[in-house]
Amino acid sequence: MGKVEEFQELRPLLFSIAYRILGSVSEAEDAVQETWLRYDASPTTPTSAKAFLSATVTRIAIDVLRSARVRREEYVGPWFPEPLLDDPYEDPERAAELADSVSMAALLLLERLSPLERSVFVLREVFGFGFDEIASAVGRTESACRQLLVRARRHMRDGRPRFEADRAERQELADRFFDALKGGDVDGLRNVLAADVQMVGDGGGKAPQLARAIAGADNVAKLLAVVFPRMAQVDITFEPHEVNGQPSAVFRDRDGKVLHTLVLDIADGRVQAIRSVINPDKLAHLGPVADAWAIHREVRKGLRG
């Protein structure tokens, strides 16, 4: 194959590596494009296109992440990864594992790691690269990479939920959640929520969001049962969809524009967390974005009424 064909064949893998390191669809796409430019400009033909391109996209992603971490420290309100509807990299034998590694919960845990720890963890634990390849990608010795992996595994293990549901159980619980949400059923919502569930929104200061996290099954159930029927009255609809490999929904306005995504973190037979991304900058890759402020005003007017 020529360079173009080799690159196109490996593009899904390169994007999936970059997205897991960066948590941003737009930044991952830029990293992949920069990888192609470097590959195309290279005067030599690498022994392994996969090894060369994976190392290149990893180095680029590490540099981007180092500067992005400064911006995230100044971010207005909670920061969540950009929602990903479909992961282009497929491996049927590891589909569940790949989906879990791209979940909101996993990506937020990865935020605890240094850029090098995060990159080593992604390359080794998610994509199964050898330590020789990882060492070349991150510019460290194999021994140093093994130490980085040990620290990364410890951080990831400490933050994971004690019990995890299988995919069928998660989907069944999510169906019950969204049925109750659609009907404004407080009891139905309360029955699927963990006692200490948290609902958090990411507006980035560019869209209306919760002033603080809402905690507790009773508080979250009552809020959802009040707000979402009012949203339906102003023609807001939602479609259940997997987002970041998790049961979720995409909400749209009356013109079909994307308003926000709602992602459920499910474990131990209950919804443990509800994360909403409404920052328009993080939704643009999903299609035309709704005017969240205008909808917010309509909903508030209905609530007052």
C-alpha positions as CSV (number, residue, x, y, z in Angstrom):
1,M,0.0,0.0,0.0
2,G,1.0,3.6,-0.5
3,K,1.2,6.1,2.3
4,V,-2.3,7.4,1.8
5,E,-3.8,3.9,2.0
6,E,-1.8,2.9,5.0
7,F,-2.7,6.1,6.8
8,Q,-6.4,5.7,6.1
9,E,-6.4,2.1,7.3
10,L,-4.8,3.2,10.6
11,R,-6.8,6.4,11.1
12,P,-9.5,4.9,13.3
13,L,-6.8,3.5,15.7
14,L,-4.9,6.9,15.7
15,F,-8.1,8.8,16.5
16,S,-9.0,6.4,19.3
17,I,-5.5,6.7,20.9
18,A,-5.6,10.5,20.6
19,Y,-9.1,10.8,22.0
20,R,-8.4,8.7,25.1
21,I,-5.3,10.8,25.8
22,L,-7.0,14.2,25.2
23,G,-10.7,13.7,26.0
24,S,-11.5,16.0,23.1
25,V,-12.9,15.0,19.7
26,S,-11.7,18.2,18.0
27,E,-8.2,18.0,19.5
28,A,-7.9,14.3,18.6
29,E,-8.9,15.0,15.0
30,D,-6.3,17.8,14.8
31,A,-3.7,15.5,16.3
32,V,-4.5,12.8,13.6
33,Q,-4.3,15.4,10.8
34,E,-0.9,16.6,12.1
35,T,0.3,13.0,12.2
36,W,-0.6,12.7,8.5
37,L,1.4,15.8,7.7
38,R,4.5,14.5,9.5
39,Y,4.1,11.1,7.9
40,D,3.7,12.5,4.4
41,A,6.7,14.8,4.9
42,S,8.9,12.0,6.2
43,P,11.7,11.3,3.6
44,T,12.0,7.6,4.8
45,T,9.6,4.7,4.8
46,P,9.3,3.3,8.4
47,T,9.6,-0.5,8.9
48,S,6.1,-0.4,10.6
49,A,3.6,2.3,9.6
50,K,1.5,1.3,12.6
51,A,4.3,1.8,15.1
52,F,5.5,5.1,13.4
53,L,2.0,6.6,13.2
54,S,1.0,5.5,16.7
55,A,4.1,6.9,18.2
56,T,3.7,10.2,16.3
57,V,0.1,10.7,17.3
58,T,1.0,9.9,20.9
59,R,3.8,12.5,21.0
60,I,1.5,15.1,19.5
61,A,-1.3,14.3,21.9
62,I,1.1,14.6,24.9
63,D,2.2,18.0,23.8
64,V,-1.4,19.1,23.3
65,L,-2.5,17.7,26.7
66,R,0.2,19.6,28.6
67,S,-1.1,22.9,27.3
68,A,-4.7,21.8,27.6
69,R,-4.3,21.0,31.3
70,V,-3.6,24.7,32.0
71,R,-6.8,25.7,30.2
72,R,-8.8,23.1,32.1
73,E,-7.6,24.5,35.4
74,E,-9.1,27.8,34.4
75,Y,-12.3,26.2,33.0
76,V,-15.6,27.6,34.3
77,G,-17.4,24.9,36.3
78,P,-16.8,21.2,36.0
79,W,-14.9,19.9,32.9
80,F,-16.1,16.8,31.1
81,P,-14.7,15.2,27.9
82,E,-16.3,16.0,24.6
83,P,-19.1,13.4,24.0
84,L,-18.2,10.7,21.5
85,L,-21.1,8.9,19.8
86,D,-19.1,6.4,17.9
87,D,-15.5,5.1,18.4
88,P,-14.2,4.4,14.9
89,Y,-11.7,1.8,16.1
90,E,-13.3,-1.7,16.3
91,D,-12.1,-4.9,17.7
92,P,-15.0,-7.4,18.2
93,E,-13.0,-9.5,20.7
94,R,-12.4,-6.5,22.9
95,A,-15.6,-4.4,22.2
96,A,-16.7,-4.2,25.8
97,E,-13.2,-3.3,27.1
98,L,-12.8,-0.6,24.5
99,A,-16.2,0.9,25.3
100,D,-15.4,1.0,29.0
101,S,-12.0,2.7,28.4
102,V,-13.7,5.6,26.6
103,S,-16.5,6.1,29.2
104,M,-16.9,9.4,30.9
105,A,-16.0,7.8,34.2
106,A,-12.8,6.3,32.8
107,L,-11.8,9.5,31.0
108,L,-12.3,11.5,34.2
109,L,-10.1,9.1,36.1
110,L,-7.4,9.5,33.4
111,E,-7.5,13.2,34.1
112,R,-5.8,12.3,37.5
113,L,-2.7,11.1,35.6
114,S,0.2,13.0,34.2
115,P,0.4,13.2,30.4
116,L,3.1,10.5,30.4
117,E,1.2,8.2,32.7
118,R,-2.0,8.6,30.7
119,S,-0.3,7.9,27.4
120,V,1.5,4.8,28.7
121,F,-1.7,3.5,30.3
122,V,-3.7,4.0,27.1
123,L,-1.1,2.4,24.8
124,R,-0.6,-0.6,27.1
125,E,-3.9,-1.3,28.9
126,V,-6.3,-0.3,26.1
127,F,-4.4,-1.0,22.9
128,G,-1.9,-3.6,24.0
129,F,1.3,-2.1,22.7
130,G,4.6,-3.6,23.7
131,F,6.9,-1.7,26.1
132,D,9.5,-1.2,23.4
133,E,6.9,0.6,21.2
134,I,5.6,2.6,24.2
135,A,9.1,3.6,25.1
136,S,9.7,4.9,21.6
137,A,6.4,6.8,21.6
138,V,6.9,8.6,24.9
139,G,10.6,9.1,24.8
140,R,11.4,7.1,28.0
141,T,13.1,3.8,28.7
142,E,11.1,0.6,28.9
143,S,11.9,0.4,32.7
144,A,10.6,4.0,33.2
145,C,7.4,3.1,31.2
146,R,6.8,0.1,33.4
147,Q,7.0,2.3,36.5
148,L,4.7,4.9,34.9
149,L,2.2,2.1,34.2
150,V,2.3,0.9,37.8
151,R,1.4,4.3,39.1
152,A,-1.3,4.8,36.5
153,R,-2.9,1.5,37.3
154,R,-2.9,2.4,41.0
155,H,-4.7,5.7,40.4
156,M,-7.2,4.1,38.0
157,R,-7.9,1.2,40.3
158,D,-8.5,3.4,43.4
159,G,-11.0,5.5,41.5
160,R,-13.1,2.8,39.9
161,P,-16.5,1.8,41.4
162,R,-16.5,-1.3,43.6
163,F,-19.2,-3.1,41.6
164,E,-19.7,-2.8,37.9
165,A,-22.8,-3.8,35.9
166,D,-22.7,-5.8,32.7
167,R,-23.8,-4.2,29.6
168,A,-27.3,-5.8,29.5
169,E,-28.0,-4.8,33.0
170,R,-26.8,-1.2,32.3
171,Q,-29.1,-0.9,29.3
172,E,-32.1,-2.3,31.1
173,L,-31.6,0.2,34.0
174,A,-31.1,3.0,31.5
175,D,-34.3,2.2,29.7
176,R,-36.2,2.4,33.0
177,F,-34.5,5.7,33.8
178,F,-35.4,7.3,30.4
179,D,-39.0,5.9,30.6
180,A,-39.4,7.5,34.0
181,L,-37.8,10.8,32.8
182,K,-40.1,11.0,29.9
183,G,-43.1,10.6,32.1
184,G,-41.9,12.9,34.9
185,D,-42.2,9.9,37.3
186,V,-40.5,10.8,40.6
187,D,-40.9,7.3,42.1
188,G,-39.7,5.6,38.9
189,L,-36.6,7.8,38.9
190,R,-35.9,7.4,42.6
191,N,-36.0,3.7,42.2
192,V,-33.1,3.6,39.7
193,L,-30.9,6.2,41.4
194,A,-28.2,5.4,43.9
195,A,-28.8,7.0,47.3
196,D,-25.8,9.3,46.8
197,V,-26.2,9.9,43.1
198,Q,-24.8,13.2,41.7
199,M,-26.1,15.2,38.7
200,V,-23.5,17.6,37.3
201,G,-23.5,19.8,34.2
202,D,-20.7,21.1,32.0
203,G,-21.6,24.5,30.4
204,G,-18.1,26.0,30.5
205,G,-19.6,29.4,31.2
206,K,-21.1,29.4,27.6
207,A,-24.5,27.8,28.4
208,P,-26.9,27.6,31.3
209,Q,-25.8,24.9,33.8
210,L,-26.5,23.8,37.4
211,A,-24.9,26.2,39.9
212,R,-23.6,23.2,41.8
213,A,-23.9,19.5,41.7
214,I,-27.3,18.1,42.8
215,A,-26.8,15.2,45.2
216,G,-29.1,12.5,46.6
217,A,-31.7,10.3,44.9
218,D,-34.7,12.4,46.2
219,N,-33.3,15.8,45.1
220,V,-32.2,14.5,41.7
221,A,-35.5,12.7,41.0
222,K,-37.6,15.7,42.0
223,L,-35.6,18.1,39.9
224,L,-35.6,15.8,36.8
225,A,-39.4,15.2,37.2
226,V,-40.1,18.9,37.2
227,V,-37.7,20.2,34.6
228,F,-37.9,17.6,31.8
229,P,-41.7,17.6,31.3
230,R,-41.3,21.5,31.0
231,M,-38.6,21.0,28.4
232,A,-41.0,18.7,26.5
233,Q,-43.6,21.5,26.5
234,V,-41.1,23.7,24.5
235,D,-40.6,20.8,22.1
236,I,-37.3,19.5,23.5
237,T,-37.0,15.8,22.6
238,F,-34.4,13.2,23.4
239,E,-33.2,10.1,21.7
240,P,-31.5,7.3,23.7
241,H,-28.0,6.8,22.3
242,E,-24.7,5.3,23.4
243,V,-22.3,8.2,24.3
244,N,-18.8,7.3,25.2
245,G,-19.9,3.6,25.3
246,Q,-22.4,4.3,28.0
247,P,-26.3,4.4,28.0
248,S,-27.1,8.0,27.3
249,A,-29.3,10.4,25.4
250,V,-28.9,13.3,23.0
251,F,-31.4,16.1,23.5
252,R,-32.6,18.3,20.6
253,D,-34.6,21.4,20.1
254,R,-37.7,21.7,17.9
255,D,-35.5,22.2,14.9
256,G,-33.5,19.1,15.6
257,K,-30.4,21.0,16.8
258,V,-28.3,19.5,19.6
259,L,-29.0,20.9,23.0
260,H,-27.0,18.6,25.2
261,T,-26.0,15.1,26.0
262,L,-26.9,13.2,29.2
263,V,-24.6,10.3,30.2
264,L,-25.4,7.8,32.9
265,D,-22.8,6.2,35.0
266,I,-24.3,2.9,36.1
267,A,-22.8,0.5,38.7
268,D,-24.1,-1.8,41.5
269,G,-27.6,-1.8,40.0
270,R,-28.1,1.9,40.2
271,V,-27.4,5.2,38.4
272,Q,-24.4,6.5,40.3
273,A,-23.9,9.8,38.3
274,I,-25.6,11.8,35.7
275,R,-23.4,14.0,33.6
276,S,-24.7,16.6,31.1
277,V,-22.5,18.3,28.5
278,I,-24.2,21.5,27.3
279,N,-21.1,23.6,26.4
280,P,-21.8,24.4,22.7
281,D,-18.0,24.2,21.9
282,K,-18.1,20.5,22.9
283,L,-21.2,19.7,20.8
284,A,-20.4,21.2,17.4
285,H,-19.0,17.9,16.0
286,L,-22.5,16.4,16.6
287,G,-24.2,18.8,14.3
288,P,-25.9,22.2,14.4
289,V,-26.1,23.4,18.1
290,A,-29.2,24.8,19.7
291,D,-29.5,28.2,21.4
292,A,-29.4,26.9,25.0
293,W,-30.0,30.3,26.6
294,A,-33.2,30.9,24.6
295,I,-34.5,27.4,25.6
296,H,-33.5,28.1,29.2
297,R,-35.6,31.3,29.1
298,E,-38.6,29.4,27.7
299,V,-38.3,26.7,30.3
300,R,-38.0,29.2,33.2
301,K,-41.1,31.0,31.9
302,G,-43.0,27.8,31.9
303,L,-41.8,26.9,35.4
304,R,-42.9,30.3,36.7
305,G,-46.3,29.8,35.1
